[in-house]
Amino acid sequence: MKNLKITSIQTFLYWEDAAANISHFESRISSVKEESDLIVLPEMFTTGFTMNPEKFAEEQEGPGLQMMKSMAAKMNRVICGSIAVKDKDKFYNRLYWVRADGSFAVYNKRHLFRMAGEEKHYTPGNEKVIVELNGWKINLQVCYDLRFPTWSRNKWDAEKNFAAAYDVLLYVANWPEVRNFPWKQLLIARAIENQSFVVGVNRVGTDGNNFSHSGDSVVLNPRGEQLSKTKAHEDAIETVELNMAYLEEFRKIFPVGMDAD
């Protein structure tokens, strides 16, 4: 199986201004020069972490998703990121996984951040979503999900030589700088305990509630060691290659999955 190249876009967001953000990300995605398989955008990249979905959530098949479809086709790779979406009479913090052919998968954020009142405005998802890309299995998660390890727990199939349920754990986020220490530590913990690569993509800049975001986007190997070089607070695009042979060998020589509860 070939390696997987993932491009993260750590950047600022225009507060509750979908048109400006869509234009911004069209430009940022178009500027990606290095070949990769997947481009990852932050959480609620069209609006910022808004608690006003009645005003700013887009309808299904809205402009944010249309931009993702257009850019996925143009760049010939998968693009993912979350958007505030109205689906019938409910609002979701919805992560889209958009393929180059226009098809897409959906993960609705399970854990809603009550300290901001997210649970008062959005409906939680109830399904785990693991997608496949070039033979890699990727577990989709959003921001606050990071604090709940049972939701992301890898599963080990004894009948398939203890094969893991997924190989990459991916988080998109609007995680404020005031809590960046837990962000960094929990991402490391998730990598170690699940023996998987972990990708965390966060925004930078100050939002409409005057919360600063340092980014601290990162790619970690299954030992919890950092592979990426993106720095805090910088507007950055980075591509990191994940090595499947490394992952398989590590799981082989250190098979903790065989002793999992």
Rosetta blueprint (number, residue, H / E / L):
1 M L
2 K L
3 N L
4 L E
5 K E
6 I E
7 T E
8 S E
9 I E
10 Q E
11 T L
12 F L
13 L L
14 Y L
15 W L
16 E L
17 D L
18 A H
19 A H
20 A H
21 N H
22 I H
23 S H
24 H H
25 F H
26 E H
27 S H
28 R H
29 I H
30 S H
31 S L
32 V L
33 K L
34 E L
35 E L
36 S L
37 D L
38 L E
39 I E
40 V E
41 L L
42 P L
43 E L
44 M L
45 F L
46 T L
47 T L
48 G L
49 F L
50 T L
51 M L
52 N L
53 P H
54 E H
55 K H
56 F H
57 A L
58 E E
59 E E
60 Q L
61 E L
62 G L
63 P H
64 G H
65 L H
66 Q H
67 M H
68 M H
69 K H
70 S H
71 M H
72 A H
73 A H
74 K H
75 M H
76 N L
77 R L
78 V E
79 I E
80 C E
81 G E
82 S E
83 I E
84 A E
85 V E
86 K E
87 D E
88 K L
89 D L
90 K E
91 F E
92 Y E
93 N E
94 R E
95 L E
96 Y E
97 W E
98 V E
99 R L
100 A L
101 D L
102 G L
103 S L
104 F E
105 A E
106 V E
107 Y E
108 N E
109 K L
110 R L
111 H L
112 L L
113 F L
114 R H
115 M H
116 A H
117 G L
118 E H
119 E H
120 K H
121 H H
122 Y L
123 T L
124 P L
125 G L
126 N L
127 E L
128 K L
129 V L
130 I E
131 V E
132 E E
133 L E
134 N L
135 G L
136 W E
137 K E
138 I E
139 N E
140 L E
141 Q E
142 V E
143 C H
144 Y H
145 D H
146 L H
147 R H
148 F L
149 P H
150 T H
151 W H
152 S H
153 R L
154 N L
155 K L
156 W E
157 D E
158 A H
159 E H
160 K H
161 N L
162 F L
163 A E
164 A E
165 A L
166 Y L
167 D L
168 V E
169 L E
170 L E
171 Y E
172 V E
173 A E
174 N L
175 W L
176 P L
177 E H
178 V H
179 R H
180 N H
181 F H
182 P H
183 W H
184 K H
185 Q H
186 L H
187 L H
188 I H
189 A H
190 R H
191 A H
192 I H
193 E H
194 N H
195 Q L
196 S L
197 F E
198 V E
199 V E
200 G E
201 V E
202 N E
203 R L
204 V E
205 G E
206 T E
207 D L
208 G L
209 N L
210 N L
211 F L
212 S E
213 H E
214 S E
215 G L
216 D L
217 S L
218 V E
219 V E
220 L E
221 N L
222 P L
223 R L
224 G L
225 E L
226 Q E
227 L L
228 S L
229 K L
230 T L
231 K L
232 A L
233 H L
234 E L
235 D L
236 A E
237 I E
238 E E
239 T E
240 V E
241 E E
242 L E
243 N L
244 M H
245 A H
246 Y H
247 L H
248 E H
249 E H
250 F H
251 R H
252 K H
253 I H
254 F L
255 P L
256 V H
257 G H
258 M H
259 D H
260 A L
261 D L
